[in-house]
């Protein structure tokens, strides 16, 4: 779906999320709304290093919006994914010593004048009777509604105790004694005889 089909103008920061993620979808909007609310509550900005950390309890589309808006990414070590399959996200600020957990409320239901149309389309998709146009229209309705709806109607927000996570581990690399490829020293397996090998080769060496 092209978002130009919608009547709602896309904010510039959401455009960046869409460009990074590859498309727009309701899941991306969930992450976008969480990131914006976390920034508002803690008065934080885009994380240059590891000053902001996101702990995500799923690996859904929402995570990409958190990466773009908050700067919480795997490569810096300030994105932690615990894939419990839960629509829940904890964002913490090291400098503010604060943390908030955002969990999505019960099953999504559309409100407003388009409620009957949403219900019809949702039922059509659930029963396998929806056309491609129906699916696109349902997605558009969800996206527009998620952007317009008050945050508290979508997520439960709870301030949680601040438990500062460890910073990303830095360690020198050494060549694996079997394959010769450079491997983070702290991730290597030490075999009998003192040889250090990478994890994949440690399995081969024991055969």
Secondary structure, 3 states (H helix, E strand, C coil): CCHHHCCCCCCHHHHHHHHHHCCCCHHHHHHHHHHHHHHHHHCCCCCCCCCEEEEECCCCCHHHHHHHHHCCCHHHCCEEECCCCCCEEEEEECCCCEEEEEEECCCCCCCCCCHHHHHHHHHHHHCCCCCHHHHHHHHHHHHHHHHHCCHHHCEEEEEECCCCCCCCCCCCEEECCCCCCEEEHHHCEECCCCCEECHHHHHHHCC
